[in-house]
Amino acid sequence: MFMILALNPGSTSTKIGLFEDDQCLIKETLRHTAIETTADLNREKQAAFRRTAILEYLKNNNIDLTKLAAIVVRGGLLRPLASGTYLVDERVCTDLSSAKYGWHASNLGSIIALPLASELGIPIYTVDPVTVDEFEPEARYSGLKGVPRLSMSHALNMKAMARQAARQFGRCYEDLNLVVVHLGSGISVSAHQRGKMIDVNNANEEGPFSLERCGTLPALGLVRLCFEGSNNQEEITRLLTGRGGIFSYLGTKDFVSIVQRIKDGDQEALQVVLAMAYQVAKEIGAMATVLRGNVDLIVLTGGMANAKTLVDLITERIAFIAPVQVLAGEEELEALAAGALRVLRGEVKALKY
């Protein structure tokens, strides 16, 4: 039996899970104060605050850390990598703490875990980080030299749900062609060809608009916006990735309340959601062409896949392409633990960064 601690840091919280093999014993979200997550703190201090909160929680729940076989963390912004389970070493931690490839709260996972793992003498793993890159060469061209398309996505959840969907379909993931859609605060639509994610929209830059992100915008309109008034790069970036999409139209990121507004007859809310579903369906169609129309299954996952209204609007446009399977929610802790367990059991070898 292998005891595994899984950590998934977000901007204001850290999700933790304790697993015995593939059985989840504990799952909890630790909320952090504004003081603990402020950008004014350096990354080591942010990690220290979270590490203390994790240790206090585990102590209060009588968890014996010496029984841990491994810690597994959500991967932050690393260099482009093939899919798999990676051993976290000093190079990984250096790139994450220095934000060599950019900063995201998930970068903190390895920084939090390193002192714990060192003290316990156990490995740290990360599974399918957001920078998983299995693009075909033609997928990298954007249309402007020097501005390549980058593979950055909800790879952890999409890969895990692709494997789960394949099992329920009675096949192996490596034998299928899938279009997998993560419906969350950002929306990733990906083409999976026999075990490889060969194309995906970078949810920060392109594809459908979502709860808070703009997705693909008219290029010249965006240029004009950049030069209007006193806008600077930081403000535009914040607008595109945190204050765009549904939030820009309806003033909220709470999709449950938006669905209720539609039920109450709010026509503006209905039209915005119709437009988002339209864009998601259009992107699914584009990924179907990446797979040359040979699509075995379309998988809808992520938090917004719990909304039947949205799922129905998307499905009615795409059902002609392939069967649609809904696996709502985000089981990222489970996906992390499963990836670590495959290594601990000797089913796969840990990859080196």
C-alpha atoms as a printed R data frame, in Angstrom:
    type eleno elety resid chain resno       x      y       z
1   ATOM     1    CA   MET     A     1   0.000  0.000   0.000
2   ATOM     2    CA   PHE     A     2   1.321  3.441  -0.937
3   ATOM     3    CA   MET     A     3   0.337  6.578   0.984
4   ATOM     4    CA   ILE     A     4   0.429  9.670  -1.254
5   ATOM     5    CA   LEU     A     5  -0.067 13.357  -0.400
6   ATOM     6    CA   ALA     A     6  -1.367 15.429  -3.337
7   ATOM     7    CA   LEU     A     7  -1.120 19.243  -3.397
8   ATOM     8    CA   ASN     A     8  -2.803 21.644  -5.832
9   ATOM     9    CA   PRO     A     9  -2.166 25.347  -5.017
10  ATOM    10    CA   GLY     A    10  -4.544 27.964  -6.398
11  ATOM    11    CA   SER     A    11  -4.443 31.745  -6.172
12  ATOM    12    CA   THR     A    12  -6.194 31.938  -2.766
13  ATOM    13    CA   SER     A    13  -6.356 28.304  -1.634
14  ATOM    14    CA   THR     A    14  -4.489 25.011  -1.600
15  ATOM    15    CA   LYS     A    15  -6.327 21.753  -2.294
16  ATOM    16    CA   ILE     A    16  -4.871 18.750  -0.519
17  ATOM    17    CA   GLY     A    17  -5.658 15.066  -0.818
18  ATOM    18    CA   LEU     A    18  -4.403 12.038   1.060
19  ATOM    19    CA   PHE     A    19  -4.554  8.759  -0.825
20  ATOM    20    CA   GLU     A    20  -3.889  5.143   0.060
21  ATOM    21    CA   ASP     A    21  -3.215  3.646  -3.352
22  ATOM    22    CA   ASP     A    22  -6.193  4.841  -5.424
23  ATOM    23    CA   GLN     A    23  -8.500  5.359  -2.420
24  ATOM    24    CA   CYS     A    24  -8.992  8.959  -1.302
25  ATOM    25    CA   LEU     A    25  -8.869  9.162   2.497
26  ATOM    26    CA   ILE     A    26  -8.997 12.952   2.872
27  ATOM    27    CA   LYS     A    27  -9.779 15.803   0.505
28  ATOM    28    CA   GLU     A    28  -9.791 19.389   1.726
29  ATOM    29    CA   THR     A    29  -9.462 22.949   0.443
30  ATOM    30    CA   LEU     A    30  -7.416 25.206   2.713
31  ATOM    31    CA   ARG     A    31  -8.348 28.861   2.279
32  ATOM    32    CA   HIS     A    32  -5.583 31.440   2.687
33  ATOM    33    CA   THR     A    33  -5.869 35.014   3.870
34  ATOM    34    CA   ALA     A    34  -5.065 37.986   1.656
35  ATOM    35    CA   ILE     A    35  -1.933 38.564   3.744
36  ATOM    36    CA   GLU     A    36  -0.711 35.025   3.023
37  ATOM    37    CA   THR     A    37  -1.214 35.273  -0.750
38  ATOM    38    CA   THR     A    38  -0.360 38.889  -1.487
39  ATOM    39    CA   ALA     A    39   2.002 39.497  -4.388
40  ATOM    40    CA   ASP     A    40   4.108 41.625  -2.041
41  ATOM    41    CA   LEU     A    41   5.377 38.442  -0.385
42  ATOM    42    CA   ASN     A    42   8.234 36.648  -2.074
43  ATOM    43    CA   ARG     A    43   7.465 33.158  -3.306
44  ATOM    44    CA   GLU     A    44   9.337 31.363  -0.538
45  ATOM    45    CA   LYS     A    45   7.281 33.204   2.101
46  ATOM    46    CA   GLN     A    46   4.036 32.401   0.275
47  ATOM    47    CA   ALA     A    47   5.080 28.754   0.168
48  ATOM    48    CA   ALA     A    48   6.020 28.839   3.862
49  ATOM    49    CA   PHE     A    49   2.587 30.158   4.861
50  ATOM    50    CA   ARG     A    50   0.888 27.388   2.900
51  ATOM    51    CA   ARG     A    51   3.272 24.709   4.165
52  ATOM    52    CA   THR     A    52   2.465 25.688   7.749
53  ATOM    53    CA   ALA     A    53  -1.280 25.530   7.047
54  ATOM    54    CA   ILE     A    54  -0.913 22.077   5.458
55  ATOM    55    CA   LEU     A    55   1.145 20.720   8.344
56  ATOM    56    CA   GLU     A    56  -1.308 22.084  10.919
57  ATOM    57    CA   TYR     A    57  -4.220 20.484   9.089
58  ATOM    58    CA   LEU     A    58  -2.468 17.110   8.843
59  ATOM    59    CA   LYS     A    59  -1.450 17.263  12.517
60  ATOM    60    CA   ASN     A    60  -4.997 18.102  13.596
61  ATOM    61    CA   ASN     A    61  -6.216 15.071  11.649
62  ATOM    62    CA   ASN     A    62  -3.608 12.759  13.188
63  ATOM    63    CA   ILE     A    63  -1.841 12.026   9.891
64  ATOM    64    CA   ASP     A    64   1.520 10.310  10.336
65  ATOM    65    CA   LEU     A    65   3.752 11.860   7.673
66  ATOM    66    CA   THR     A    66   6.359  9.141   8.081
67  ATOM    67    CA   LYS     A    67   3.963  6.755   6.325
68  ATOM    68    CA   LEU     A    68   4.029  8.810   3.115
69  ATOM    69    CA   ALA     A    69   5.596  7.116   0.097
70  ATOM    70    CA   ALA     A    70   5.564 10.266  -2.061
71  ATOM    71    CA   ILE     A    71   4.221 13.788  -2.469
72  ATOM    72    CA   VAL     A    72   2.716 14.762  -5.810
73  ATOM    73    CA   VAL     A    73   2.046 18.360  -6.843
74  ATOM    74    CA   ARG     A    74   0.289 20.099  -9.664
75  ATOM    75    CA   GLY     A    75   2.898 21.246 -12.158
76  ATOM    76    CA   GLY     A    76   3.335 24.963 -12.709
77  ATOM    77    CA   LEU     A    77   4.778 26.783 -15.708
78  ATOM    78    CA   LEU     A    78   7.701 24.675 -16.862
79  ATOM    79    CA   ARG     A    79   9.371 24.320 -20.237
80  ATOM    80    CA   PRO     A    80   7.368 22.364 -22.855
81  ATOM    81    CA   LEU     A    81   7.183 18.703 -21.833
82  ATOM    82    CA   ALA     A    82   5.803 15.401 -23.036
83  ATOM    83    CA   SER     A    83   2.895 13.992 -21.066
84  ATOM    84    CA   GLY     A    84   3.738 11.863 -18.038
85  ATOM    85    CA   THR     A    85   4.822 11.758 -14.385
86  ATOM    86    CA   TYR     A    86   7.997 13.726 -13.658
87  ATOM    87    CA   LEU     A    87  10.378 13.538 -10.729
88  ATOM    88    CA   VAL     A    88  10.648 16.989  -9.131
89  ATOM    89    CA   ASP     A    89  14.286 17.874  -8.598
90  ATOM    90    CA   GLU     A    90  16.289 21.045  -7.942
91  ATOM    91    CA   ARG     A    91  16.097 22.091 -11.609
92  ATOM    92    CA   VAL     A    92  12.320 21.910 -11.543
93  ATOM    93    CA   CYS     A    93  12.139 23.936  -8.340
94  ATOM    94    CA   THR     A    94  14.605 26.523  -9.649
95  ATOM    95    CA   ASP     A    95  12.609 27.106 -12.846
96  ATOM    96    CA   LEU     A    96   9.350 27.350 -10.901
97  ATOM    97    CA   SER     A    97  10.589 29.620  -8.105
98  ATOM    98    CA   SER     A    98  12.352 31.942 -10.549
99  ATOM    99    CA   ALA     A    99   9.292 31.984 -12.838
100 ATOM   100    CA   LYS     A   100  11.604 31.261 -15.773
101 ATOM   101    CA   TYR     A   101   8.603 30.372 -17.937
102 ATOM   102    CA   GLY     A   102   6.058 32.572 -16.161
103 ATOM   103    CA   TRP     A   103   4.285 32.667 -12.819
104 ATOM   104    CA   HIS     A   104   1.159 30.861 -11.688
105 ATOM   105    CA   ALA     A   105   0.047 29.851  -8.178
106 ATOM   106    CA   SER     A   106   0.621 26.210  -9.131
107 ATOM   107    CA   ASN     A   107   4.364 27.001  -9.282
108 ATOM   108    CA   LEU     A   108   4.208 26.976  -5.475
109 ATOM   109    CA   GLY     A   109   3.453 23.244  -5.246
110 ATOM   110    CA   SER     A   110   7.029 22.054  -5.632
111 ATOM   111    CA   ILE     A   111   8.374 24.889  -3.449
112 ATOM   112    CA   ILE     A   112   5.959 23.881  -0.670
113 ATOM   113    CA   ALA     A   113   6.786 20.182  -0.955
114 ATOM   114    CA   LEU     A   114  10.583 20.259  -1.234
115 ATOM   115    CA   PRO     A   115  11.462 20.743   2.475
116 ATOM   116    CA   LEU     A   116   8.821 18.181   3.519
117 ATOM   117    CA   ALA     A   117  10.040 15.552   1.068
118 ATOM   118    CA   SER     A   118  13.698 16.193   1.952
119 ATOM   119    CA   GLU     A   119  12.993 15.723   5.659
120 ATOM   120    CA   LEU     A   120  11.016 12.523   5.040
121 ATOM   121    CA   GLY     A   121  13.401 11.150   2.412
122 ATOM   122    CA   ILE     A   122  10.647 10.616  -0.166
123 ATOM   123    CA   PRO     A   123  10.257 11.701  -3.818
124 ATOM   124    CA   ILE     A   124   8.128 14.521  -5.207
125 ATOM   125    CA   TYR     A   125   6.325 14.009  -8.505
126 ATOM   126    CA   THR     A   126   4.337 16.217 -10.838
127 ATOM   127    CA   VAL     A   127   1.917 14.918 -13.457
128 ATOM   128    CA   ASP     A   128   0.933 16.383 -16.835
129 ATOM   129    CA   PRO     A   129   1.788 20.052 -16.119
130 ATOM   130    CA   VAL     A   130   0.024 22.844 -17.984
131 ATOM   131    CA   THR     A   131   2.929 23.011 -20.459
132 ATOM   132    CA   VAL     A   132   2.443 19.474 -21.825
133 ATOM   133    CA   ASP     A   133   3.411 19.833 -25.499
134 ATOM   134    CA   GLU     A   134   2.672 17.075 -28.014
135 ATOM   135    CA   PHE     A   135   1.920 19.400 -30.942
136 ATOM   136    CA   GLU     A   136   2.432 18.377 -34.527
137 ATOM   137    CA   PRO     A   137   4.725 20.800 -36.385
138 ATOM   138    CA   GLU     A   138   1.953 22.507 -38.347
139 ATOM   139    CA   ALA     A   139   0.048 23.274 -35.122
140 ATOM   140    CA   ARG     A   140   2.823 25.633 -33.989
141 ATOM   141    CA   TYR     A   141   2.309 28.215 -36.750
142 ATOM   142    CA   SER     A   142   0.197 31.228 -35.807
143 ATOM   143    CA   GLY     A   143   0.424 33.160 -39.047
144 ATOM   144    CA   LEU     A   144   3.079 35.622 -37.883
145 ATOM   145    CA   LYS     A   145   6.768 34.711 -37.717
146 ATOM   146    CA   GLY     A   146   8.159 35.082 -34.215
147 ATOM   147    CA   VAL     A   147   4.757 34.554 -32.574
148 ATOM   148    CA   PRO     A   148   4.305 30.770 -32.343
149 ATOM   149    CA   ARG     A   149   1.248 29.017 -30.949
150 ATOM   150    CA   LEU     A   150   2.095 27.558 -27.533
151 ATOM   151    CA   SER     A   151   0.723 24.401 -25.945
152 ATOM   152    CA   MET     A   152  -0.627 25.516 -22.578
153 ATOM   153    CA   SER     A   153  -3.794 23.922 -21.265
154 ATOM   154    CA   HIS     A   154  -5.697 22.081 -18.553
155 ATOM   155    CA   ALA     A   155  -3.638 19.021 -19.501
156 ATOM   156    CA   LEU     A   156  -3.843 17.256 -16.119
157 ATOM   157    CA   ASN     A   157  -7.642 17.091 -16.027
158 ATOM   158    CA   MET     A   158  -8.072 16.510 -19.759
159 ATOM   159    CA   LYS     A   159  -5.583 13.628 -19.887
160 ATOM   160    CA   ALA     A   160  -7.146 12.034 -16.805
161 ATOM   161    CA   MET     A   161 -10.686 12.358 -18.165
162 ATOM   162    CA   ALA     A   162  -9.549 11.066 -21.568
163 ATOM   163    CA   ARG     A   163  -8.245  7.914 -19.892
164 ATOM   164    CA   GLN     A   164 -11.420  7.549 -17.843
165 ATOM   165    CA   ALA     A   165 -13.643  8.040 -20.885
166 ATOM   166    CA   ALA     A   166 -11.645  5.460 -22.823
167 ATOM   167    CA   ARG     A   167 -12.069  2.920 -20.012
168 ATOM   168    CA   GLN     A   168 -15.825  3.529 -19.925
169 ATOM   169    CA   PHE     A   169 -15.829  3.207 -23.712
170 ATOM   170    CA   GLY     A   170 -14.165 -0.194 -23.315
171 ATOM   171    CA   ARG     A   171 -10.979  0.849 -25.092
172 ATOM   172    CA   CYS     A   172  -7.474  2.072 -24.309
173 ATOM   173    CA   TYR     A   173  -6.722  5.798 -24.463
174 ATOM   174    CA   GLU     A   174  -3.796  5.039 -26.777
175 ATOM   175    CA   ASP     A   175  -6.157  3.385 -29.290
176 ATOM   176    CA   LEU     A   176  -8.666  6.239 -29.635
177 ATOM   177    CA   ASN     A   177  -9.049  9.643 -31.262
178 ATOM   178    CA   LEU     A   178 -10.782 12.058 -28.893
179 ATOM   179    CA   VAL     A   179 -11.798 15.694 -28.658
180 ATOM   180    CA   VAL     A   180 -11.621 16.641 -24.961
181 ATOM   181    CA   VAL     A   181 -13.070 19.932 -23.677
182 ATOM   182    CA   HIS     A   182 -12.307 21.439 -20.259
183 ATOM   183    CA   LEU     A   183 -15.095 23.867 -19.338
184 ATOM   184    CA   GLY     A   184 -13.841 26.039 -16.485
185 ATOM   185    CA   SER     A   185 -12.786 29.618 -15.765
186 ATOM   186    CA   GLY     A   186 -10.743 29.038 -18.903
187 ATOM   187    CA   ILE     A   187 -11.816 26.708 -21.715
188 ATOM   188    CA   SER     A   188  -9.407 24.265 -23.376
189 ATOM   189    CA   VAL     A   189 -10.477 22.268 -26.438
190 ATOM   190    CA   SER     A   190  -7.990 19.566 -27.397
191 ATOM   191    CA   ALA     A   191  -7.437 16.917 -30.075
192 ATOM   192    CA   HIS     A   192  -6.047 13.588 -28.805
193 ATOM   193    CA   GLN     A   193  -4.691 11.189 -31.392
194 ATOM   194    CA   ARG     A   194  -3.928  7.728 -30.010
195 ATOM   195    CA   GLY     A   195  -2.574  8.919 -26.666
196 ATOM   196    CA   LYS     A   196  -1.071 12.262 -27.720
197 ATOM   197    CA   MET     A   197  -2.637 15.717 -27.406
198 ATOM   198    CA   ILE     A   198  -1.640 16.985 -30.828
199 ATOM   199    CA   ASP     A   199  -3.447 20.341 -30.692
200 ATOM   200    CA   VAL     A   200  -5.166 22.552 -28.112
201 ATOM   201    CA   ASN     A   201  -6.092 26.201 -27.816
202 ATOM   202    CA   ASN     A   202  -4.104 28.159 -25.238
203 ATOM   203    CA   ALA     A   203  -7.024 29.278 -23.040
204 ATOM   204    CA   ASN     A   204  -5.205 32.497 -22.097
205 ATOM   205    CA   GLU     A   205  -4.812 33.588 -25.706
206 ATOM   206    CA   GLU     A   206  -7.227 31.911 -28.098
207 ATOM   207    CA   GLY     A   207 -10.259 29.712 -28.564
208 ATOM   208    CA   PRO     A   208 -13.720 30.216 -27.013
209 ATOM   209    CA   PHE     A   209 -14.373 32.948 -24.482
210 ATOM   210    CA   SER     A   210 -15.081 31.620 -20.988
211 ATOM   211    CA   LEU     A   211 -16.178 32.874 -17.574
212 ATOM   212    CA   GLU     A   212 -13.292 35.360 -17.315
213 ATOM   213    CA   ARG     A   213 -11.107 35.011 -20.411
214 ATOM   214    CA   CYS     A   214 -11.600 36.632 -23.800
215 ATOM   215    CA   GLY     A   215 -10.366 33.829 -26.044
216 ATOM   216    CA   THR     A   216  -9.683 34.755 -29.655
217 ATOM   217    CA   LEU     A   217 -10.364 38.443 -30.365
218 ATOM   218    CA   PRO     A   218 -10.488 40.464 -33.615
219 ATOM   219    CA   ALA     A   219  -6.816 41.367 -34.048
220 ATOM   220    CA   LEU     A   220  -7.170 44.984 -35.157
221 ATOM   221    CA   GLY     A   221  -9.794 45.678 -32.505
222 ATOM   222    CA   LEU     A   222  -7.350 44.404 -29.885
223 ATOM   223    CA   VAL     A   223  -4.583 46.622 -31.305
224 ATOM   224    CA   ARG     A   224  -6.847 49.676 -31.004
225 ATOM   225    CA   LEU     A   225  -7.728 48.743 -27.419
226 ATOM   226    CA   CYS     A   226  -4.050 48.491 -26.511
227 ATOM   227    CA   PHE     A   227  -3.404 52.069 -27.635
228 ATOM   228    CA   GLU     A   228  -6.527 53.650 -26.147
229 ATOM   229    CA   GLY     A   229  -6.138 55.954 -23.137
230 ATOM   230    CA   SER     A   230  -3.523 54.957 -20.587
231 ATOM   231    CA   ASN     A   231  -3.750 51.183 -20.988
232 ATOM   232    CA   ASN     A   232  -0.502 49.351 -20.258
233 ATOM   233    CA   GLN     A   233   0.552 45.745 -20.813
234 ATOM   234    CA   GLU     A   234  -0.338 44.632 -17.291
235 ATOM   235    CA   GLU     A   235  -3.832 46.141 -17.479
236 ATOM   236    CA   ILE     A   236  -4.535 44.619 -20.892
237 ATOM   237    CA   THR     A   237  -3.289 41.207 -19.749
238 ATOM   238    CA   ARG     A   238  -5.524 41.368 -16.673
239 ATOM   239    CA   LEU     A   239  -8.479 42.330 -18.869
240 ATOM   240    CA   LEU     A   240  -7.910 39.495 -21.346
241 ATOM   241    CA   THR     A   241  -7.331 36.741 -18.770
242 ATOM   242    CA   GLY     A   242  -9.377 37.795 -15.737
243 ATOM   243    CA   ARG     A   243 -12.010 40.354 -16.645
244 ATOM   244    CA   GLY     A   244 -13.079 39.246 -20.104
245 ATOM   245    CA   GLY     A   245 -15.547 36.670 -21.351
246 ATOM   246    CA   ILE     A   246 -18.853 36.287 -19.531
247 ATOM   247    CA   PHE     A   247 -17.658 38.603 -16.746
248 ATOM   248    CA   SER     A   248 -17.255 41.472 -19.215
249 ATOM   249    CA   TYR     A   249 -20.845 41.017 -20.438
250 ATOM   250    CA   LEU     A   250 -22.714 40.071 -17.258
251 ATOM   251    CA   GLY     A   251 -20.516 41.302 -14.403
252 ATOM   252    CA   THR     A   252 -20.205 37.934 -12.647
253 ATOM   253    CA   LYS     A   253 -18.093 34.774 -12.786
254 ATOM   254    CA   ASP     A   254 -20.681 32.686 -10.918
255 ATOM   255    CA   PHE     A   255 -22.057 30.351 -13.574
256 ATOM   256    CA   VAL     A   256 -24.672 28.882 -11.222
257 ATOM   257    CA   SER     A   257 -26.219 32.340 -10.803
258 ATOM   258    CA   ILE     A   258 -26.066 32.897 -14.566
259 ATOM   259    CA   VAL     A   259 -28.001 29.670 -15.217
260 ATOM   260    CA   GLN     A   260 -30.584 30.838 -12.678
261 ATOM   261    CA   ARG     A   261 -30.858 34.189 -14.470
262 ATOM   262    CA   ILE     A   262 -31.601 32.313 -17.690
263 ATOM   263    CA   LYS     A   263 -34.298 30.263 -15.938
264 ATOM   264    CA   ASP     A   264 -35.781 33.528 -14.657
265 ATOM   265    CA   GLY     A   265 -36.065 34.842 -18.214
266 ATOM   266    CA   ASP     A   266 -32.910 37.002 -18.501
267 ATOM   267    CA   GLN     A   267 -32.490 37.229 -22.276
268 ATOM   268    CA   GLU     A   268 -29.087 38.928 -22.126
269 ATOM   269    CA   ALA     A   269 -27.671 36.106 -20.001
270 ATOM   270    CA   LEU     A   270 -29.172 33.558 -22.398
271 ATOM   271    CA   GLN     A   271 -27.630 35.229 -25.441
272 ATOM   272    CA   VAL     A   272 -24.153 35.394 -23.867
273 ATOM   273    CA   VAL     A   273 -24.249 31.690 -22.909
274 ATOM   274    CA   LEU     A   274 -25.554 30.802 -26.371
275 ATOM   275    CA   ALA     A   275 -22.575 32.644 -27.851
276 ATOM   276    CA   MET     A   276 -20.110 30.843 -25.591
277 ATOM   277    CA   ALA     A   277 -21.636 27.455 -26.451
278 ATOM   278    CA   TYR     A   278 -21.467 28.417 -30.138
279 ATOM   279    CA   GLN     A   279 -17.748 29.198 -29.862
280 ATOM   280    CA   VAL     A   280 -17.015 25.990 -27.927
281 ATOM   281    CA   ALA     A   281 -18.852 23.931 -30.542
282 ATOM   282    CA   LYS     A   282 -16.998 25.705 -33.353
283 ATOM   283    CA   GLU     A   283 -13.650 24.914 -31.706
284 ATOM   284    CA   ILE     A   284 -14.679 21.267 -31.298
285 ATOM   285    CA   GLY     A   285 -15.411 21.206 -35.019
286 ATOM   286    CA   ALA     A   286 -11.969 22.632 -35.701
287 ATOM   287    CA   MET     A   287 -10.321 19.918 -33.581
288 ATOM   288    CA   ALA     A   288 -12.353 17.294 -35.433
289 ATOM   289    CA   THR     A   289 -10.698 18.482 -38.642
290 ATOM   290    CA   VAL     A   290  -7.280 18.156 -36.938
291 ATOM   291    CA   LEU     A   291  -8.207 14.481 -36.518
292 ATOM   292    CA   ARG     A   292  -9.386 14.374 -40.156
293 ATOM   293    CA   GLY     A   293 -12.919 13.646 -39.015
294 ATOM   294    CA   ASN     A   294 -11.863 10.370 -37.401
295 ATOM   295    CA   VAL     A   295 -13.268 11.070 -33.913
296 ATOM   296    CA   ASP     A   296 -14.269  8.185 -31.657
297 ATOM   297    CA   LEU     A   297 -15.588 10.272 -28.767
298 ATOM   298    CA   ILE     A   298 -16.065 13.854 -27.579
299 ATOM   299    CA   VAL     A   299 -15.544 14.365 -23.826
300 ATOM   300    CA   LEU     A   300 -16.910 17.379 -21.911
301 ATOM   301    CA   THR     A   301 -15.345 17.932 -18.487
302 ATOM   302    CA   GLY     A   302 -14.565 20.707 -16.002
303 ATOM   303    CA   GLY     A   303 -16.755 22.565 -13.520
304 ATOM   304    CA   MET     A   304 -19.156 24.101 -16.046
305 ATOM   305    CA   ALA     A   305 -19.909 20.643 -17.448
306 ATOM   306    CA   ASN     A   306 -22.186 20.304 -14.400
307 ATOM   307    CA   ALA     A   307 -24.533 22.806 -16.081
308 ATOM   308    CA   LYS     A   308 -26.983 20.810 -18.213
309 ATOM   309    CA   THR     A   309 -28.061 24.019 -19.962
310 ATOM   310    CA   LEU     A   310 -24.572 24.602 -21.347
311 ATOM   311    CA   VAL     A   311 -23.902 20.933 -22.112
312 ATOM   312    CA   ASP     A   312 -27.164 20.672 -24.083
313 ATOM   313    CA   LEU     A   313 -26.403 23.825 -26.084
314 ATOM   314    CA   ILE     A   314 -22.983 22.475 -27.056
315 ATOM   315    CA   THR     A   315 -24.145 18.909 -27.700
316 ATOM   316    CA   GLU     A   316 -26.910 19.863 -30.110
317 ATOM   317    CA   ARG     A   317 -24.283 21.383 -32.410
318 ATOM   318    CA   ILE     A   318 -21.652 18.618 -32.223
319 ATOM   319    CA   ALA     A   319 -23.517 15.335 -31.787
320 ATOM   320    CA   PHE     A   320 -23.202 14.632 -35.522
321 ATOM   321    CA   ILE     A   321 -19.409 14.402 -35.177
322 ATOM   322    CA   ALA     A   322 -19.142 11.618 -32.582
323 ATOM   323    CA   PRO     A   323 -20.779 10.352 -29.364
324 ATOM   324    CA   VAL     A   324 -20.581 12.866 -26.505
325 ATOM   325    CA   GLN     A   325 -19.595 11.802 -22.988
326 ATOM   326    CA   VAL     A   326 -19.940 14.173 -20.015
327 ATOM   327    CA   LEU     A   327 -17.507 13.728 -17.116
328 ATOM   328    CA   ALA     A   328 -18.297 16.836 -15.087
329 ATOM   329    CA   GLY     A   329 -16.019 18.333 -12.465
330 ATOM   330    CA   GLU     A   330 -12.282 18.515 -11.934
331 ATOM   331    CA   GLU     A   331 -10.597 15.500 -10.360
332 ATOM   332    CA   GLU     A   332  -7.110 16.962 -10.389
333 ATOM   333    CA   LEU     A   333  -6.071 15.574  -6.987
334 ATOM   334    CA   GLU     A   334  -7.156 12.112  -8.078
335 ATOM   335    CA   ALA     A   335  -5.276 12.527 -11.367
336 ATOM   336    CA   LEU     A   336  -2.129 13.586  -9.518
337 ATOM   337    CA   ALA     A   337  -2.308 10.630  -7.138
338 ATOM   338    CA   ALA     A   338  -2.967  8.194  -9.993
339 ATOM   339    CA   GLY     A   339   0.075  9.457 -11.878
340 ATOM   340    CA   ALA     A   340   2.307  9.042  -8.838
341 ATOM   341    CA   LEU     A   341   0.844  5.602  -8.113
342 ATOM   342    CA   ARG     A   342   1.679  4.367 -11.620
343 ATOM   343    CA   VAL     A   343   5.338  5.142 -10.898
344 ATOM   344    CA   LEU     A   344   5.342  3.724  -7.367
345 ATOM   345    CA   ARG     A   345   3.830  0.467  -8.645
346 ATOM   346    CA   GLY     A   346   6.435  0.244 -11.378
347 ATOM   347    CA   GLU     A   347   3.851  0.461 -14.182
348 ATOM   348    CA   VAL     A   348   5.738  3.400 -15.743
349 ATOM   349    CA   LYS     A   349   9.073  5.068 -15.090
350 ATOM   350    CA   ALA     A   350   9.284  8.586 -13.700
351 ATOM   351    CA   LEU     A   351  10.487 11.022 -16.342
352 ATOM   352    CA   LYS     A   352  13.344 13.442 -15.690
353 ATOM   353    CA   TYR     A   353  12.983 17.141 -16.380
